[in-house]
Amino acid sequence: MANLLSRNGIVAIVAAISPYRQVREELKKTSTNFIEIYVHAPIAVCESRDVKGLYALARAGQIQHFTGISDLYEEPINPEIICQTDRFTVEQCVNQVLHYLETQGLIILNGQVASRN
């Protein structure tokens, strides 16, 4: 669906846990305007934010194949954007993404037309 929207000039932002590089690389090859955004948060930060207690359950072995605990997570090698959520607020991370989209000519902010590189 995101690819269809993108081909028709609509910016689609998809949030997904995609733990394997190979899958992300395939998506890059087959998608229009694919921009990899690495929402980085150390495991300790994720655990501190976990209101459902899923990390504790995964560490106790009660949840199998839990990304980052009992299942592999391969960090992106060269993402276009890295949002360091342990260092910056949600608003700052959103602004980082919006700024990138604007500089790439994918969106217009503040009535200014951005040029596409």
N, C-alpha and C positions, 0 to 999 in steps of 0.2 A: 504494500500500500504506500509506504514512504517513497519508494522508487517511482511509482506512478505519479504521486503528487509532485515530486521533484522534477520529473520530466515535463510537467505542466506549469513550472514556474512557482510552485508553492514550496516554501521551506518546511520540511518535516523534521522534527527532532524526536529521535527514538531513544529512549532510555532502556538499556538492556545490560544484563550481566553476560558478557561474552568472554569467557575465561581463556579461550584458545586462540592463539595468533593465526593459525591456519584458517579458521572460520572467518575471522575478521578480514584477512587478506582476500579471501574469496568474495566476501561482501563488497570490498573495495573495487574489485574487478568487475562486478556485475551491477553495481549501483551507480546512479547519476548523482553527482555532487556529494559523494560520500566524504564526510569529515569526521575523523576519529577524535573524540574528546575523551581523554583519560581523566575520570573523576577519581583522583588519588586520595585515599585515606588509609593510613596504617591500620593494621588489624586491631591494635589496642584502641584506636579511636572508634573504629566500627563497633567494637564490643561495648565501649562506653555509651554509644548511642543506641544500642540494641534494646528497645523497650519490650520486645517480645521474648527476650532471653534465648534466642535461637543459637547464638554463638556458644553459650554455656551448654546447651543441649548437644551441640555438635562436638564440643570438647569432651563431653561425657560419653560420646559414642552413640547417642540416641538419635542423631540425624546423620545419615550416611551421605557421602558425596557433597559435602558442604563446601562451596567455593572458598578457598583461602585457609581452610582448616583441614579437612580430610580429602579435599580435591584440589587439584592444581589450578593456579591462576598464573597465566603468562602475561606479564606486564607488556604493554605496547612498546615497540622499539622506537617508533618515530611518529607519535600522534601529532596532529596539527595543534591541539590545545591540551594543556594539562591544568586541570583545576585542582589545586592543592587545598582540599577541604579542611585539613587540619591547621592550615595557616591563614585561610581567608574565609570571610563570611559567605553565606549563600548569595547575598546581593552582589558581592565582589566577583564571585564565580560567574554569576549570570551576566554581569557587565562584561566580563572577559570574553564570554561566548558571543554576546551581542556585538562587541567591538570587532571580533574576528569576522563575523558574518558581514558586518558593514564594510570592512576593508576589502573583503572579497567580492563586494558588489551584489551580495545575495539579499540584503535588506537595506532599507533606507531608514535612518534615524534622524530625528530633529529636522526633517524637511530637506536634508542635504542628500543629493544624489551621489552615491558612491560608485566609483568605476570598478569594473571587473578586470582583474589581472589576467 
